[in-house]
Amino acid sequence: MGCFLKRPRYWRYALTDLGGLAFAAAWGMRGLAVLHWPLWICSALLASITLPLAWGFLTRDLGLGRPEFVIDRVLAARTRRARVILLLAAGTGLSILHRPDLMLLVAGLVIGASYLPLGRAMGEPVHIGTGLAILFVTVLSLALPQPWHMLIAGLGTATACWLGAALRLMRSLPNPVGHETTPKTGRAEFSDTQALS
């Protein structure tokens, strides 16, 4: 645990990654609720997936000092602001229209679409793939009746996020010492400096 305190400036990156996992767990819980399983079973199942991924991100971001840096900060900031505004507007509008049942669908479309510019802003193709997967699952669930709609939308979105997180972790693993090149190290140092500016 002590290694996590050596790079306090990277905590914001770690918290962003952990927030994404919390979002996935929330969607997973909504999907599992359809099955009417006991709460402890659902919680244990989600924890068995979420906790190893969370430890991986903490180790990568804080232990190894290899978080995913934002290349286009303006695009990333605009995307995050637009996502919050659209979700709040959708929640308010659907509440006025007395259609809270559509919130899951709208949230899936907004969040899935927001992954596309975020992937571009971070130069991370996995984000783009995750966004497309969420959009596909959300649209697919439209053709299904309840409770299948909730099951597929919830677990499908959560699975897309979990797979995306696992792929991002695998892509960011350090190379073997013998294959580490000087240009890559230099690029990492440049990214580190850019992130602190």
CORFENMO-V366413 format. One record per pair of residues at least 12 apart in sequence whose ideal C-beta (glycine too) atoms are under 8 Angstrom apart, sorted by the first residue. I is the first residue (numbers start at 1). GAP is how many residues later the second one is. D is the distance in whole Angstrom. If there is no record, write none. Layout:
BEGIN
I,GAP,D  I,GAP,D
END
This chain:
BEGIN
3,59,7  3,60,5  4,54,6  4,58,4  4,59,6  5,57,8  6,56,7  7,54,8  7,55,5  7,58,5  9,186,8  9,187,6  10,51,5  10,52,6  10,55,6  10,57,5  11,50,8  11,51,7  13,48,5  13,54,3  13,55,7  13,56,8  14,43,6  14,44,6  14,47,4  14,48,6  14,53,7  17,37,8  17,40,4  17,44,7  17,50,8  17,148,7  18,36,6  18,39,7  18,40,8  20,141,6  20,145,7  21,29,5  21,32,6  21,33,6  21,36,7  21,140,7  21,144,7  22,28,8  23,88,8  23,138,7  24,26,7  24,133,7  24,134,5  24,137,4  24,138,6  24,141,7  25,21,5  25,24,8  25,25,5  25,133,7  27,126,8  27,127,5  27,128,8  27,130,5  27,131,4  27,134,7  28,17,8  28,18,5  28,21,8  28,126,6  28,127,6  28,130,4  28,131,8  29,13,6  29,17,6  29,125,8  30,74,7  30,120,7  30,123,8  30,124,4  31,119,6  31,120,5  31,121,8  31,122,7  31,123,3  31,124,4  31,125,8  31,126,8  31,127,6  32,13,7  32,14,8  32,122,7  32,123,7  33,117,7  33,121,8  34,113,4  34,114,8  34,116,5  34,117,4  34,120,7  35,116,7  49,113,6  53,109,7  53,112,5  53,113,7  53,116,7  56,109,8  56,113,5  57,108,7  57,112,7  60,109,6  60,112,6  60,113,8  64,110,7  65,127,8  66,106,6  66,108,7  66,122,8  67,128,8  68,54,6  68,56,6  68,100,7  68,104,7  69,53,7  69,122,4  69,123,8  69,125,7  69,126,5  70,51,6  70,52,6  70,125,8  71,50,6  71,51,6  71,52,5  72,48,7  72,49,4  72,50,8  73,48,7  75,42,6  75,45,7  75,46,4  76,41,8  76,42,6  76,45,4  76,46,7  78,39,8  79,35,5  79,38,5  79,39,5  79,42,7  80,34,8  80,38,8  82,32,7  83,27,6  83,28,7  83,31,4  86,24,5  87,19,8  87,20,6  87,23,6  87,24,8  90,13,7  90,16,4  90,17,7  90,20,7  91,12,6  94,12,7  104,46,7  104,49,6  104,50,7  105,33,6  105,36,7  105,37,7  105,48,7  108,26,6  108,27,8  108,29,7  108,30,3  108,33,8  108,45,6  108,49,6  109,26,7  109,29,6  111,23,6  111,46,8  112,19,5  112,20,7  112,21,8  112,22,3  112,23,4  112,26,6  112,45,8  113,18,7  113,22,7  114,17,7  115,12,5  115,13,7  115,15,5  115,16,3  115,17,8  115,19,7  116,12,6  116,15,5  116,16,7  118,13,8  119,12,7  124,44,7  126,38,5  126,41,5  126,42,5  126,45,7  127,37,7  127,41,8  129,35,7  129,38,8  130,30,5  130,31,6  130,33,8  130,34,3  133,23,8  133,27,4  133,30,8  133,31,8  134,22,8  134,23,5  134,26,5  134,27,8  137,15,6  137,16,6  137,19,3  137,20,6  137,23,6  138,15,6  138,18,8  138,19,7  140,12,7  140,16,7  141,12,4  141,15,7
END
